[in-house]
Amino acid sequence: MEGKIETLWNEVRELSLGNSGQLDRLNFPPTPLQFLRDFVSQNKPCIISNATNHWPALSRWTRDSYLTDALSSAHVSLHLTPHGRADALVPSSTPSSLCFASAHVQRTPFPEALLLITTNNGESSSPNLVAYAQQQNNFFPSEYSTLAADCDPHIDFASEALGCLPEAVNMWIGNDRSTTSFHKDHYENLYAVVTGQKHFLLLPPTDVHRMYIREYPAAQYSYSQATGEFKLELESPPRCVPWSSVDPYPSPEDRDEQLSNFPLFFNGPKPFRCTINPGEMLYLPSMWFHHVSQSPDSRGRTIAVNYWYDMQFDIKYAYFNFLQSIHCPSIENLTPAETVNDDLGSDIGDE
Ligand SMILES: O=C(O)CCC(=O)C(=O)O
């Protein structure tokens, strides 16, 4: 079976995605027809330049003073973790086991939030606190309403091609320590970088077996302002979250273990890798697995806005569920524990 699945990975690259590991680049926004025909219907990502040149955000958001004035009385949802990995696998209290940890979310006055993000970076004086403004589910129009006029409320060519407005517009303000672990979403995602850079690793849905998705117990960080310490507790009642086991950038100590536990990821075709610069936009098709990291601007932050459009639950979705239900012996041999082969829906988005 593994051989047949490998043929699928290669065929998808030969027929549609290419083998270079590079994404198509468009110098200008596509027409709705071109976007639909060449990218959405093929479930194929691309990078689009010059789509946001008219956004005042590109110049205004480079100034902290502009942001703190505009949001002087706003409170934003700030995600706090000790290491920058929220909604990610971390060691749990039981030796040698992992859990799926969610960040401590704290409503914070924006000026304070920005300071926490920009000061707790690489050379931080509080190395055990990483702040990431990454609340999802349409928090841009609500928490950042005074910035709304600085970008478009929707992406014209995408709304026209997809026949709807975005379901959610999200703001992401982070630093070089915040990463987002491999997962997929049931959205067509238009991801625009305003300042700093975002680095994406992408794998198509056909590569699902390479993600080693397993069930992990859900846990929650809580942060005490008084002691400056985090506590990580398993949720009660217990809940399991299906999540990718792969860390594509393991630390030197974990490297050998990752390489031997997840050979389909590390030895298979290279993930698509791209950096999205200010003024550029990534089209990240629904159900693609993505891992995200960032490099900040000279003021220590990366800011992006993304637009999630509902995906069509069509024949591609049905094929994906079928593929995922197929057992791959090399995964099972390595992991007698649970692998996930059914409906992976979870209330944390998708894995
Ligand atoms: O920017 C990030 O950290 C994550 C973005 C993401 O996962 C998404 O847009 O779906």
The ligand as an SDF file (V2000), in Angstrom:
LIG
                    3D

 10  9  0  0  0  0  0  0  0  0999 V2000
    0.4080   32.8700   10.6890 O   0  0  0  0  0  0  0  0  0  0  0  0
    0.3200   31.8880   11.4160 C   0  0  0  0  0  0  0  0  0  0  0  0
    1.0340   31.7560   12.4190 O   0  0  0  0  0  0  0  0  0  0  0  0
   -0.6350   30.7630   11.1000 C   0  0  0  0  0  0  0  0  0  0  0  0
   -1.5330   31.0120    9.9340 C   0  0  0  0  0  0  0  0  0  0  0  0
   -2.5020   29.8890    9.7170 C   0  0  0  0  0  0  0  0  0  0  0  0
   -2.3650   28.8050   10.2290 O   0  0  0  0  0  0  0  0  0  0  0  0
   -3.6470   30.0990    8.8220 C   0  0  0  0  0  0  0  0  0  0  0  0
   -3.7810   31.1770    8.2410 O   0  0  0  0  0  0  0  0  0  0  0  0
   -4.4460   29.1500    8.6840 O   0  0  0  0  0  0  0  0  0  0  0  0
  1  2  2  0
  2  3  1  0
  2  4  1  0
  4  5  1  0
  5  6  1  0
  6  7  2  0
  6  8  1  0
  8  9  2  0
  8 10  1  0
M  END
$$$$
